[in-house]
Amino acid sequence: MTLLNNFLKIKFSQNIHFCLIFSFYCLPFFLFSQQLPLHNQYVYNPLIINPAFPGVSSISNFHLTTRSQWVGFSDGIRTTSLSGNYILDDSQGVGGILFQDNTGAISITGLELDYSFKFPLVLDYSMSLGLGLVPYQYLYNANSVNPNSPGTSNDPYDPALDVSDKRTTVDMNFGMFIYSDFIFAGFSVLNMIQSSTISSLDDNSPNQLVRHYYALAGYHYFNDISKIGVEQTILMRNTSYSGVQFDFNLKTDFNDAFYLLLGYRTNKEILAGFGIKYGKIGFIYNIDINYGEIGEYSNSSHELGLVFYLNNSRNVFNWNRDLNLQY
């Protein structure tokens, strides 16, 4: 991570107070937790964290999402993704995610290809198992760091950052999803191979991705008379380097056309959002408001999404037709 550390040192050298805050509170989170983009869209698009979801819902769709994280920080994280899932038949589904994660001079671009197989368990419970193949490219653009060599006293030139780098590798994701008409739960492991794109300068500290573990559980209830639905979810995320983090969410759906979202993340963030569905198009907005130390320097994080529905019909719940987690 020497390259990234030198890059951050130069970018924040003009503001020592900001640099200290970023180092103590943000940098560890970025290096370990933020190897994968942080999303709120898993609430309405579980595919983004679990490759077992394709085919669980009969409402096939595409999601175009952009997220700006830590707005107010120089070179904040910006993530763009295009995801989609499609049910092949009563037992199979396919999905995919095209994504790009940008942090200043460093970007990761990748494509996840998912396949899932689902089958009945006991009573009205069913299971879906999924695998995802993820080729991706790491890119470091030296021109964004040392545009004017040899630099100035406030923005010194660092030859260690003067060589652009581009590497391509592949990783894998695994997921399982258990669900009924009312209750659902999933578990997934992302970056299973823990692939590496950057040569390590220290054999004791390899520059590689680490496994990310997600556990999602919740229930969904929709009243056909009042046309009001309620969905409550709990998400746990963890890596081998970071502590366990939880999200608690409550989503209320009105007439399958409008929903409100309210949640809490245990890193002192309040989550809120809304979605509008009209015909075969949906619009989604989410915001994360941090009321901790980071919140004094960041104007929160924002997420915008467009949804395009290929089959915009509500079906009766059963294991081989529909689990309506998406609006």
C-alpha positions as CSV (number, residue, x, y, z in Angstrom):
1,M,0.0,0.0,0.0
2,T,3.1,2.3,-0.2
3,L,1.8,3.8,-3.4
4,L,-1.6,4.7,-1.9
5,N,0.0,6.1,1.2
6,N,2.3,8.4,-0.7
7,F,-0.6,9.5,-2.8
8,L,-2.7,10.4,0.2
9,K,0.3,12.2,1.9
10,I,0.7,14.5,-1.1
11,K,-3.0,15.2,-1.6
12,F,-3.6,16.3,2.0
13,S,-0.3,18.0,2.8
14,Q,-1.9,21.4,2.6
15,N,-4.3,20.7,5.4
16,I,-2.7,19.0,8.4
17,H,-5.9,18.9,10.5
18,F,-7.9,17.3,7.7
19,C,-5.0,14.8,7.1
20,L,-5.1,13.7,10.8
21,I,-8.8,13.2,10.8
22,F,-8.7,11.3,7.5
23,S,-5.8,9.1,8.7
24,F,-7.4,8.1,12.0
25,Y,-11.0,7.7,10.9
26,C,-11.1,7.2,7.2
27,L,-7.9,5.6,5.9
28,P,-8.2,2.2,7.8
29,F,-11.8,1.9,6.6
30,F,-10.8,2.6,3.0
31,L,-7.8,0.3,2.9
32,F,-9.7,-2.7,4.2
33,S,-13.5,-2.2,4.2
34,Q,-13.6,0.0,1.0
35,Q,-11.8,-2.6,-1.2
36,L,-15.4,-3.2,-2.3
37,P,-17.8,-0.3,-2.9
38,L,-20.1,0.6,-0.1
39,H,-23.8,0.5,-1.2
40,N,-27.2,1.2,0.1
41,Q,-28.9,-0.3,-2.9
42,Y,-28.7,-3.9,-1.5
43,V,-32.0,-3.0,0.2
44,Y,-33.8,-3.1,-3.1
45,N,-31.1,-4.9,-5.2
46,P,-29.5,-7.8,-3.1
47,L,-27.6,-8.9,-6.2
48,I,-25.0,-6.2,-5.4
49,I,-23.8,-8.2,-2.4
50,N,-25.0,-11.8,-3.1
51,P,-24.6,-13.7,-6.4
52,A,-27.3,-16.1,-5.3
53,F,-30.1,-13.6,-5.9
54,P,-30.5,-13.8,-9.7
55,G,-33.7,-15.7,-10.4
56,V,-35.2,-15.4,-6.9
57,S,-37.4,-12.6,-8.1
58,S,-39.4,-12.9,-11.3
59,I,-39.2,-9.2,-11.8
60,S,-36.1,-9.1,-14.0
61,N,-34.5,-5.6,-14.2
62,F,-31.5,-3.4,-14.7
63,H,-30.1,-1.0,-12.1
64,L,-27.9,2.0,-13.0
65,T,-26.5,3.5,-9.8
66,T,-24.0,6.2,-9.0
67,R,-22.7,6.9,-5.5
68,S,-20.6,9.8,-4.2
69,Q,-19.1,8.9,-0.8
70,W,-17.7,11.4,1.8
71,V,-18.8,14.5,-0.2
72,G,-16.6,17.4,0.9
73,F,-13.3,15.3,1.0
74,S,-10.8,16.0,-1.8
75,D,-10.8,12.9,-4.1
76,G,-13.7,11.3,-2.4
77,I,-14.9,7.9,-3.5
78,R,-17.1,7.7,-6.5
79,T,-18.8,4.5,-7.6
80,T,-20.8,3.7,-10.7
81,S,-22.5,0.4,-11.3
82,L,-24.8,-1.2,-13.9
83,S,-26.4,-4.5,-12.6
84,G,-29.1,-6.8,-13.8
85,N,-30.7,-10.1,-13.1
86,Y,-32.9,-12.4,-15.2
87,I,-34.8,-15.6,-14.3
88,L,-34.1,-18.4,-16.8
89,D,-36.6,-20.9,-15.5
90,D,-38.0,-22.3,-12.3
91,S,-34.6,-23.3,-11.0
92,Q,-32.0,-21.0,-12.6
93,G,-31.1,-17.4,-12.9
94,V,-28.3,-15.2,-14.2
95,G,-27.0,-11.8,-13.3
96,G,-24.2,-9.4,-13.8
97,I,-22.6,-6.2,-12.4
98,L,-20.4,-3.8,-14.3
99,F,-18.7,-1.4,-11.9
100,Q,-16.1,1.3,-11.5
101,D,-14.7,2.6,-8.2
102,N,-12.7,5.8,-8.3
103,T,-10.6,7.4,-5.5
104,G,-8.4,10.1,-6.9
105,A,-5.7,8.6,-9.1
106,I,-6.7,5.0,-8.3
107,S,-9.6,3.3,-10.0
108,I,-10.9,-0.3,-10.1
109,T,-13.1,-1.4,-13.0
110,G,-14.7,-4.8,-13.1
111,L,-17.4,-7.1,-14.4
112,E,-19.2,-9.7,-12.2
113,L,-20.9,-12.6,-14.0
114,D,-23.4,-14.5,-11.8
115,Y,-25.2,-17.8,-12.0
116,S,-27.6,-19.2,-9.4
117,F,-29.5,-22.5,-8.9
118,K,-32.5,-22.7,-6.7
119,F,-34.5,-25.6,-5.2
120,P,-37.1,-26.2,-2.5
121,L,-36.1,-27.1,1.1
122,V,-38.8,-27.8,3.6
123,L,-42.3,-26.4,4.1
124,D,-42.5,-23.3,2.0
125,Y,-38.7,-22.5,2.3
126,S,-36.4,-22.6,-0.7
127,M,-32.7,-22.0,-1.3
128,S,-30.7,-20.4,-4.0
129,L,-26.9,-21.0,-4.4
130,G,-24.8,-18.7,-6.6
131,L,-21.3,-18.2,-7.9
132,G,-19.8,-15.0,-9.4
133,L,-16.7,-14.7,-11.6
134,V,-15.2,-11.2,-11.3
135,P,-12.4,-10.1,-13.7
136,Y,-11.3,-6.6,-12.8
137,Q,-8.6,-4.0,-13.6
138,Y,-6.6,-1.9,-11.2
139,L,-5.4,1.4,-12.6
140,Y,-3.1,4.0,-11.1
141,N,-2.8,7.3,-13.0
142,A,0.4,9.1,-12.1
143,N,-0.6,12.2,-14.1
144,S,-3.3,12.9,-11.4
145,V,-0.6,13.0,-8.7
146,N,2.5,14.6,-10.2
147,P,1.1,16.8,-13.0
148,N,3.8,19.5,-12.5
149,S,7.2,18.0,-11.6
150,P,9.3,18.8,-9.7
151,G,6.5,20.3,-7.7
152,T,6.4,23.0,-5.1
153,S,7.0,23.3,-1.3
154,N,3.3,22.8,-0.7
155,D,2.9,20.1,-3.3
156,P,6.2,18.3,-3.5
157,Y,7.2,16.0,-6.3
158,D,7.5,12.3,-5.3
159,P,9.2,10.0,-7.8
160,A,7.6,7.0,-6.2
161,L,4.3,8.2,-7.6
162,D,5.6,9.0,-11.1
163,V,4.9,5.7,-12.8
164,S,1.4,4.8,-13.8
165,D,0.3,1.2,-13.3
166,K,-2.4,-1.1,-14.7
167,R,-3.0,-4.7,-13.7
168,T,-5.8,-7.2,-14.5
169,T,-6.8,-10.2,-12.5
170,V,-9.8,-12.2,-11.5
171,D,-11.6,-13.2,-8.3
172,M,-14.8,-15.1,-7.3
173,N,-17.9,-14.6,-5.1
174,F,-20.2,-17.1,-3.5
175,G,-23.6,-16.7,-2.0
176,M,-26.6,-18.5,-0.6
177,F,-30.1,-17.3,-0.1
178,I,-33.0,-18.9,1.8
179,Y,-36.4,-17.5,1.5
180,S,-40.2,-18.1,1.9
181,D,-43.2,-15.9,1.2
182,F,-42.4,-13.9,4.3
183,I,-38.9,-14.4,5.6
184,F,-35.5,-14.3,3.8
185,A,-31.9,-14.6,4.8
186,G,-28.7,-14.7,2.9
187,F,-24.9,-15.2,3.3
188,S,-22.2,-14.3,0.9
189,V,-18.4,-14.3,0.6
190,L,-16.8,-11.8,-1.8
191,N,-13.2,-11.9,-3.0
192,M,-12.9,-15.6,-2.2
193,I,-9.6,-16.0,-3.9
194,Q,-8.1,-12.8,-2.4
195,S,-6.4,-11.9,-5.6
196,S,-3.6,-9.4,-5.9
197,T,-2.9,-6.8,-8.5
198,I,-0.1,-4.8,-7.0
199,S,3.4,-6.1,-6.3
200,S,4.2,-6.1,-2.6
201,L,7.2,-4.2,-1.3
202,D,7.0,-6.1,2.0
203,D,6.5,-9.9,2.0
204,N,4.8,-9.6,5.4
205,S,2.1,-7.3,4.1
206,P,0.8,-8.5,0.7
207,N,-1.1,-6.1,-1.4
208,Q,-4.2,-8.1,-2.1
209,L,-8.0,-8.0,-1.7
210,V,-9.4,-9.6,1.4
211,R,-12.6,-11.6,1.8
212,H,-15.7,-9.7,2.6
213,Y,-18.5,-11.5,4.5
214,Y,-22.1,-10.4,4.3
215,A,-25.2,-11.7,6.1
216,L,-28.6,-10.3,5.3
217,A,-31.9,-11.2,7.1
218,G,-35.3,-9.7,7.1
219,Y,-39.0,-10.1,6.3
220,H,-41.4,-8.6,3.8
221,Y,-45.1,-8.2,4.2
222,F,-47.5,-6.6,1.7
223,N,-51.2,-5.9,2.5
224,D,-53.3,-6.3,-0.6
225,I,-56.2,-4.4,0.9
226,S,-54.4,-1.3,2.1
227,K,-51.7,-1.6,-0.6
228,I,-49.0,-0.9,2.0
229,G,-45.9,-3.1,2.4
230,V,-43.3,-3.2,5.1
231,E,-39.8,-4.7,4.8
232,Q,-37.3,-4.8,7.7
233,T,-33.7,-5.9,7.1
234,I,-30.5,-6.3,9.1
235,L,-27.2,-6.5,7.3
236,M,-23.9,-7.6,8.8
237,R,-20.6,-6.9,7.0
238,N,-17.1,-7.9,8.1
239,T,-13.6,-8.5,6.8
240,S,-10.5,-10.1,8.3
241,Y,-9.1,-6.6,9.0
242,S,-12.1,-4.6,10.1
243,G,-14.7,-5.0,12.8
244,V,-18.2,-6.1,12.3
245,Q,-20.6,-3.5,11.1
246,F,-24.4,-3.6,11.1
247,D,-27.1,-1.9,9.1
248,F,-30.7,-1.7,10.4
249,N,-33.3,-0.7,7.8
250,L,-37.0,-0.2,7.6
251,K,-38.7,0.2,4.2
252,T,-42.3,1.1,3.7
253,D,-43.9,0.6,0.3
254,F,-47.1,2.4,-0.8
255,N,-49.2,0.9,-3.5
256,D,-46.1,-0.7,-5.2
257,A,-45.3,2.8,-6.6
258,F,-43.5,4.7,-3.8
259,Y,-41.4,3.8,-0.9
260,L,-39.6,5.4,2.0
261,L,-36.4,4.0,3.7
262,L,-35.0,4.8,7.1
263,G,-32.0,3.0,8.6
264,Y,-29.0,3.2,11.0
265,R,-25.4,2.0,10.4
266,T,-23.3,1.3,13.4
267,N,-20.4,3.6,12.3
268,K,-22.6,6.5,13.4
269,E,-24.5,7.0,10.2
270,I,-28.2,7.6,9.6
271,L,-29.6,6.2,6.3
272,A,-32.6,7.6,4.5
273,G,-34.0,7.3,1.0
274,F,-37.0,7.1,-1.2
275,G,-38.0,5.5,-4.5
276,I,-40.6,6.2,-7.1
277,K,-41.9,3.6,-9.6
278,Y,-43.9,4.5,-12.7
279,G,-44.6,1.8,-15.3
280,K,-41.3,0.1,-16.2
281,I,-39.0,2.8,-14.8
282,G,-38.0,3.6,-11.2
283,F,-36.0,6.3,-9.6
284,I,-34.1,5.9,-6.3
285,Y,-32.3,8.3,-4.0
286,N,-30.4,7.4,-0.8
287,I,-28.3,9.5,1.6
288,D,-25.9,8.6,4.5
289,I,-25.5,11.2,7.2
290,N,-22.6,10.7,9.5
291,Y,-22.9,12.4,12.9
292,G,-19.5,11.2,14.2
293,E,-16.1,12.8,13.7
294,I,-16.1,12.3,9.9
295,G,-19.4,14.1,9.7
296,E,-17.7,17.4,10.7
297,Y,-15.7,17.3,7.5
298,S,-18.0,15.5,5.0
299,N,-21.3,16.5,3.6
300,S,-22.6,12.9,3.7
301,S,-22.8,10.4,1.0
302,H,-25.4,10.3,-1.8
303,E,-26.6,7.5,-4.1
304,L,-28.8,7.9,-7.2
305,G,-30.3,5.0,-9.1
306,L,-32.5,4.3,-12.2
307,V,-34.3,1.0,-12.5
308,F,-35.6,-0.5,-15.8
309,Y,-38.1,-3.3,-15.3
310,L,-38.3,-6.1,-17.9
311,N,-41.3,-7.7,-16.3
312,N,-43.2,-5.2,-14.3
313,S,-45.9,-7.4,-12.8
314,R,-46.5,-8.4,-9.2
315,N,-46.7,-12.2,-8.9
316,V,-48.1,-14.5,-6.2
317,F,-45.2,-15.4,-3.8
318,N,-43.9,-18.9,-4.2
319,W,-40.4,-20.3,-4.4
320,N,-40.2,-20.7,-8.2
321,R,-41.9,-17.4,-9.1
322,D,-41.2,-14.4,-7.0
323,L,-39.7,-12.9,-3.9
324,N,-40.6,-9.2,-4.2
325,L,-37.6,-7.5,-2.7
326,Q,-37.3,-5.0,-5.5
327,Y,-39.4,-1.9,-6.3
